[in-house]
Amino acid sequence: MARLFVTTGNDQFTQALVTSLSECDVELVDEAGAATHVLLGARPGSGMAAAVTDALAPLDAHIVYLANALEEQDGPAVEVVRQSGLPWTIVYPNAFMEYSFGPFAPQILMGVAFGMSERSRVGFVALDDVARVVAHIVEGSGHEGQEYICTGPQALDMPGVVALLADVVGRNLDYIDLPENELADLMMQHAGIDSREDLDNMVLGHLRAWRDGHADVVTDTVAELTGQEPMSAREWFERNLSQFSGKPSLMQKAAHKMIKARYGGRVLA
């Protein structure tokens, strides 16, 4: 019987991934030594290749590497997996909905959502769909040496995403597109990220890839491997409506007026 050990860290992403996997038809184990498959995940920063090398050293299992298709710095880590001598499968989530849309929650209470990707399109994918792909790989066969790009059913630009969210929550929302440095300054002031390097690794690198067209990808991978169509952005917003359904305070309404006065010329529809 196939058994999966997840070793992508102890952060919120890993917890969400394990939750999704636990709802799939896959047995999760607590030790790598008891696993037939080990799931490794990309981590931001220039030391990824070394970290993956260290993680692979004690393993004797089929490696499922959750790679970042949008970050060039993940290339050396992917190559480490390919050259490891272990059976491997690489899964590329194009852009997770959870971490692409989640930051909108506090912003939309002010009637806005900020970004820097202009009108470039992105094939967003739900974490649950990627978890089902991973479960299929673990429980199936013939996936050694394969690389899978996972997306949702369509590629959307950010004005379109925000319009969908506005329709779902029943509120007027503006998408405000800023130059990279201006958005970075705004996030450094209000997002609780102290280091520009950390901001670049965690956020700006992804948004830059979106803006430059690298995420304008749609594949049939999820449906072909799992037999189930991937979740759309609208479906994701409807399932996660509670994250976005708060009532704006008087202060947030006042902030909306200030934002519109300052950034009104940056609104994309």
QUINOR-V401335 format. One record per backbone hydrogen bond with DSSP energy under -0.5 kcal/mol. CO is the residue of the C=O (numbers start at 0). NH is the residue of the N-H. E is the energy in kcal/mol with one decimal. If there is no record, write none. Layout:
BEGIN
CO_NH_E, CO_NH_E
END
This chain:
BEGIN
1_26_-0.6, 2_35_-2.0, 2_36_-2.4, 3_28_-2.6, 4_6_-0.6, 4_38_-2.8, 6_40_-0.6, 8_7_-0.5, 10_14_-2.0, 11_15_-2.3, 12_16_-2.6, 13_17_-2.9, 14_18_-2.1, 15_19_-2.2, 16_20_-2.7, 17_21_-2.4, 18_22_-0.7, 19_22_-0.9, 20_23_-1.6, 23_25_-1.8, 25_27_-0.6, 26_3_-3.2, 30_33_-1.1, 31_34_-1.6, 35_61_-2.7, 36_4_-2.3, 37_39_-0.6, 37_63_-2.8, 38_6_-2.7, 39_65_-3.5, 44_47_-0.9, 46_50_-2.2, 47_51_-2.7, 48_52_-2.4, 49_53_-2.3, 50_54_-2.1, 51_55_-2.3, 52_56_-1.4, 53_57_-0.5, 55_58_-1.9, 60_62_-0.5, 61_37_-2.6, 62_64_-0.6, 62_88_-2.4, 63_39_-2.3, 63_65_-0.6, 64_66_-1.1, 64_90_-2.8, 65_41_-2.3, 66_68_-0.8, 66_92_-0.7, 67_70_-1.1, 69_71_-0.6, 70_73_-1.6, 71_74_-1.9, 73_77_-2.3, 74_78_-2.1, 75_79_-1.8, 76_80_-1.8, 77_81_-2.3, 78_82_-2.1, 80_83_-1.3, 86_62_-3.1, 87_144_-3.4, 87_145_-0.5, 88_64_-2.7, 89_147_-2.9, 90_66_-2.3, 90_92_-0.7, 91_149_-2.9, 92_68_-0.6, 94_124_-2.6, 95_99_-1.2, 96_100_-3.0, 96_101_-0.6, 97_101_-1.0, 100_103_-2.0, 101_104_-1.9, 102_106_-0.7, 103_107_-2.8, 104_108_-0.6, 106_109_-2.2, 106_111_-1.4, 107_110_-1.6, 110_173_-1.9, 112_175_-2.8, 114_177_-2.9, 116_119_-2.1, 119_157_-0.5, 121_123_-1.4, 121_155_-2.3, 123_151_-1.2, 124_96_-2.4, 125_129_-1.6, 126_130_-2.6, 127_131_-1.8, 128_132_-1.7, 129_133_-2.5, 130_134_-2.5, 131_135_-2.2, 132_136_-2.3, 133_137_-2.5, 134_138_-2.6, 135_139_-1.6, 142_145_-1.9, 145_89_-2.4, 147_91_-3.7, 147_149_-0.6, 149_93_-2.6, 155_121_-2.3, 156_160_-2.1, 157_161_-2.7, 158_162_-2.0, 159_163_-2.2, 160_164_-2.4, 161_165_-2.6, 162_166_-2.0, 163_167_-2.3, 164_168_-2.6, 165_169_-1.4, 165_170_-1.9, 173_112_-1.8, 173_175_-0.6, 174_176_-0.6, 174_267_-2.6, 175_114_-1.8, 175_177_-0.5, 178_182_-2.4, 179_183_-2.8, 180_184_-2.3, 181_185_-2.0, 182_186_-2.6, 183_187_-2.5, 184_188_-1.5, 185_189_-1.7, 186_190_-3.0, 186_192_-0.6, 191_193_-0.6, 194_198_-2.3, 195_199_-2.4, 196_200_-2.5, 197_201_-2.8, 198_202_-2.5, 198_203_-2.1, 199_204_-2.4, 202_205_-0.6, 202_206_-2.1, 203_207_-2.7, 204_208_-1.8, 205_209_-2.4, 206_210_-2.7, 207_211_-2.2, 208_213_-2.1, 208_214_-0.6, 209_212_-1.9, 212_215_-1.0, 214_122_-2.3, 214_216_-2.4, 219_223_-2.9, 220_224_-2.6, 221_225_-2.4, 221_227_-0.6, 222_226_-2.1, 231_235_-2.3, 232_236_-2.5, 233_237_-2.5, 234_238_-2.3, 235_239_-1.6, 237_240_-1.0, 239_242_-1.7, 240_243_-1.8, 240_244_-0.6, 248_252_-2.2, 249_253_-2.0, 250_254_-2.3, 251_255_-1.9, 252_256_-1.4, 253_257_-1.8, 254_258_-2.8, 255_259_-2.6, 256_260_-1.9, 257_261_-1.9, 258_262_-3.5, 259_263_-1.3, 262_265_-2.9, 263_266_-1.2, 265_176_-2.2, 267_174_-0.7
END
